[in-house]
Amino acid sequence: MSDFKVRDTFIPYNQPDISDAEINEVVDTLKSGWIAKGPRTVEFEKEFAQYVGAKHALALNSCTAALHVSLLSAGIGEGDEVISSPMTFASTANTILHCGAKPVFADIDFRTGCIDPNEIAKKITPKTKAIVPIHYSGQVCDLDAIYKLADEHDLYVSEDAAHALWSRYKGRLIGHQLKGAASYSFYATKNLTTGEGGMLATDNDEIDAKARIWAGQGMSHNAWNRYAKGGSWRYDICEPGFKYNMFDIQAALGLRQLDRMEEMQQKRLKIAERYQTAFGKCDALDPPFVPEYTTHCWHLYVLRIVPENLTIDRDQFIVELNQRNVGTSVHFIPVTQMSYYVNRYGFKKGDFPNADKHFERIISLPLYPTMTDEQIQYVIDAVLDIAEKYHK
């Protein structure tokens, strides 16, 4: 008989970690009179580029925007094919379509949830022009293998690093020594948040220059400064661009969050370590596998159940956690199971067996710096209580 006791209050799946430093910076920005794109956005770009080790960084209003302008700036368009993973949020694939190209999906490595380079190789055709690998949950893709394929077939690599700020591949931060570009997310749940927001990092001068035009409504470079002393009112429209820029209120949050990155990360690492230790002892649970080449930022803690050892499925496991006042999520429903993509491309179950199998087992547990020791232990106890109660 279990002695587990349900707590009175709900543990949310995620909460942002906002300190007085961020609040004060936002207030100062509001008082400054410059709340649109301005000096703080430019400063955030410079500091972010320096942090990840990239030559350029372009602050945007979302990672979706970054993914889109990355491909546009590389000349991806009508008739091209772009290879990506089904285990991602739809924006990764949607932005390929927005360029006029065709998304081609390659199955994942079941161990990591990241795209499998061997599956990428099978999908390359004369029409393939780019690869968009997703650094899933904070895991990192096998970049050496992916970069090798890109070199062999002259392909652009646009890394979806929405989950991967602070993650490292063989010791180097994602964003350092890029083959093409990397796109980051600063959504409310991310390791660094600006509420909404994103960043495009690259070492390529041409990609950066074109991305700034695409993201700034197609206006010539530095048109944002046209209202300042010394700025010019003259500008040109070079492309039919988009309104994708970040603004200074967001950047104010980002600057101070970046200052606190290591502090927040250390808390995430400690929580993940406790989860890994606790869940690794239960044969009904499959904690994340972290390959030797990965330093994981633990944006997500994606626990897999082992249905062969349980009398309930993943969906019921989530219901049980909710009844125990633990919030969860699922990352992700494969894009290839979404109705638009099924209707357009005819995908069916079994086309991507590893992604399908992974999806049916996964639960994202609460993991964020403001969690208390009591909350962390409670989540562990709740998961283990369910695993024990429904163990075959």
N, C-alpha and C positions, 0 to 999 in steps of 0.2 A: 504493500500500500504506500503510495507516494505521500510524502510530507510537504510537498510543494504548496506554497500559499500564494494566491493571486494578489498582486499589489493593487492598491486602490486607484492609482493614477496611471495613465497611458504613457508609455515611452515612445515618443515619435520616431519615425524612421530617420529623420534628419533635422538638425537645427543649425543655422549658421553661427559662427563664432565671431561676434562683433564686439570689439573693445572700445574703450573711451578714445583711443587713438584714432580709430576710423570715424567715430562720431564727430570728434573735434575737427578732423580734416574736412569732412563734408560741410560742417557749419562754416568753416573758414572759406571754403569754396563758394558757398551761397553768399557770403558777405563780400566776396571779392568782386562780384559783378560779372564774372565770366563763368557761365554755367554750361554753355555749349562746348563743342570741341575747342580746346585752347591749350594753355601752357601745361596744365596738369596732365592732360592726355599725352602730350609730347614727352613729358618727363617720365610718365609710366612706360611708354614705349621704350625709351632709352634704358631705364632700369630693368625692365623685363628682358630685353635683348642681352644685357650684360649678365643677368642672372642665369639664363639658360645657355649662354655662350653662343648666341647667334649674331650675325652681322646686322640684321634688320629685324624690327618687330613693328607690326601695324595693329593698333588697337581698334577693335570693331565692336558692333553691338551684339554679336553672338558668334559661337563657333560655326554655326551654319553659314553665316556670312563669310567667315574665313575659308571654309571648305569650298564655297562657291567661287570666290575671287581667286583662290589658289589655282583652280582648274582653268578658269577663264584666262588668267595671266600666263598660263602655259600653252594657251592656244587650243585647248580642248573644245571640240565643237561637233557639229553635225557629222554623222557617219563614223565617229570614233567610238571605241569601246574602252571602258574603264573597269578594272577588276577590283572588287572589294569583298567584304565579308557580309554574310547574312546576319551575323550576331552583332547588331549595332542599332542605334536609334535611326529612324527613317531618314533623318536629314542627311546622313552620309550618302545615301542612295539618291534622295530627291535632288541634291545639288548636282549630281551627275546628269540627271535628266534636264535640269534647268539650263545646262550648257548645250543641250541638244544631243548629248552623247547617250550611249546605251550602257547601263550598269550590268556587269557580268559578275556573278557571285561565285566565289570559291569557298569550299567548306573549311571549317575550323580544325585546329588541332584540339582534340577533345581534352587533353590534359590542361591546356591553358585558356581555352576560349578564344584565342587569337587566330587569325587567318593562317592557314597551313601553306608554307611556300611550295610544297610539292603539288598542292591543289591549284595554286596560282599558275604554276608551269603548265598544267593541263589545259588551262583556259586561254592562254595567249594565242592570238591569231594575228594576221597582218593588219587588222583594224585596231588592235590594242595600242593605246597611246599612254596609258597611265595606270598606276596601282594606288589604291587608297587603303593602306593597312590601318586597322583600328587597334590602338593599344588598350585593350579591353580591361576595364575595371582598375587599371593601374599596372596590370601585367604589361610587358612590352613584347612586341612581335620579334621574330628572329630576323633582325635587320640585315645581318651579313648576307643571309640567303636571299632576302628580298632585294637588296641592293645589287647583288650579283645578277639576278634575273633582269633587273632594270638596265644594268650595263650591257648585258648580252643582247637585249632587244630594244635598246634606246628608248626606255620608258621613263616618264616623269613619275616621281614618288611624292604623293601628297599625304602625309601622315595625319591621321585623325588622332590627335593627342588630347581630346576632350577630357579624358580620365587620367592623363599621364604627367601632369605637372609634378615635378620632384622625382618621378620614376627615372631609372637609369638602365641603359643597355651596356653591359660590360664596363660598368663604372662611369660612363659619361651620361650626363643629363639628356633626356629627350629634348631635342632642339639644338644640340651641339653636334657639329659636323653633319649637317643634313645633306641628303642627296638632292632634295627638292625644297619642300616646305613642310611645316607642321602647324596644325590648327589646334588651339586651346579653347576651353570653355571656362567661363567664370560665372556660370549659372549659380543660383542660390545654394545648391547642394554640393558644389565643387570644393576642392581643397583650398582654393583661393576664390573668393566671390566678389563680384561687383554688382550683385543682384541679377542682372543680365549682362552679358558681355563676352568678348572673345578676343583672341590675338592670333595673328599670323606671323610666324617666324621663318626667316629664310636667310641664307648666305648669298643668294643670287640677286644681284643689283637689278636686273631686268624684271624679275618676278616682283620684287618689292615696288619698283616704279610703276609697273602696270597695275598692281593690286591697289595702290593708292588712288589711281585714277578710277578704276572700276568701283571702288568702295566709296568714293566721294562724288557720286552722281556724274561721273565722267569728266569732272572739272580738272583743269590743268593743276599741276602740283602746287601745294601751299595756298590754294584759293581760300582755305579756312581762315587765313590770317588777313583777309582783304579788309576787315573792319578795324584793324589795329593801326596804330601810328606807324607810318612807313609802309603799310600794306597797300597793294594795288587793287583797285576796283575792277581791273581788266582780268578776264579769265576766258579760257576756251573750253568747249565741250569736245573732248577727244574720243569718247566712247559713250554709248547709251548706258551710263552707269547706274548705280544703285545708292540708296541712302543707308549706308552700312556703318557709318562712323560711330565710335564711342564718343561720349561727352564727359566734361570735366567732373561732374558729380560722381559718375561711375569710376573715373580714374582716381579720384580722391580715395575712394574705398580701396581700390586696387593697390595704390601705393603703400598704404599702411598695412594691408593684408600681406603684401610682399615682404614688408619688414618683419612680419610675425610668422613667416612661412616655416622656419625651422621649429619654432615653438609649437605650432599647431601640428606639424608633421610628427614630432616626437610623441605626442599624445596618441595620434593615430597608430603609430607603430606599436605602442604598448598595448593598445586595445586588440589589435590584430594578433599580437603574440599570445595574449590570453585566450582568444578564440581558437587559434591554431592548436594550442596545447590541450584545451578542453575537448574540442570536437575530434581531434585525432585519435582519441581513445575509444570512440564509439563506432562500431562497424555498420551502423545504420546511417552514418554521416560521412561525407567526403569533403574535407576542407580543401581550400585552394592549393593547387600544386604551383610552386614557384621555381622555375628553372634557374640554373646557376648563373645564366647571363642576365637575369632580371634583378634589379633592386625595386621592389614594389612600393608604390606610394599609398596603397590602400585607400584609393578613392572609394572603392566598394569592397565590401566583404561578401563575396558570392559563395554561399554554402550550398553544396549539392547534397540532397538526400540520396540514399541507396534504396530504391523502391523494392529491390529483391529481398531486403531484410525488414521491410515494414508492411503493415496491413493497410496503410493509408497512402495516398499519393501526395504530390507536392501541393496541390490546391488545398487539400484538407489540412495539411501541415500548416499552411498559412492561416487558415481559419482558426486552428488551435492556438497559434501564436497570438492572433488578434484577441481571442477570448481570454488570453492571459495578459492582455494589455501591452503587447509588443508590436510596434509598427514594423512593416516590412515593405519591400518592393520586389519586382522581378526585372532583371536586366539581362536579356531583353526578349520580347517576342520576336523571333526572326523576321526580318523584313520580307523574306520570301514567303511568309505566311499571311502577310497583309493583303487585303482584298484587291487593292489597286494593282499590286505586283503579280498576284495570282491571275487576275483577269487579263492583264496586259501580256504576261510572259508564260502563263500556263504552268507555273510551278505547282508541284504536288508533294505531299509528304513522302520522304524517302529520297528526294533529290539532293538533300544536304543532311545525311544521316547523323553526322556528329553534332551539327547545330541543333537538329531536332531533339536528339537525345539529351544534349546539354540543357536545352530550354525546359524540358519536361521535369528536370530535377532541381532547378536552381531557386534559391531564395536569397535576396539581399537583406542582410541584417543591419540594424542600427550600428553606425560607426562614425563618430564625430567627436571633435576635441572637447566639447562641453559635457560629454557624458560623465556621470559620477561613477565612482567605484561600485556603488550599490547598484546602479543601473546596469553596468557591464556584467556584474555577477548575476544579476537577475535574468538578463537575456540568456546567458549561458545555462542557468538552471532551468529556464523555461524550455529551451531547445532540448536539453537532455531529458527533461521530464516527458516531453512528447515522444521522443525517440524510445524511451523506456516503456512508456504506456502502450505504444503501438508496435513494438518489436515483435517480429514473428517468433 
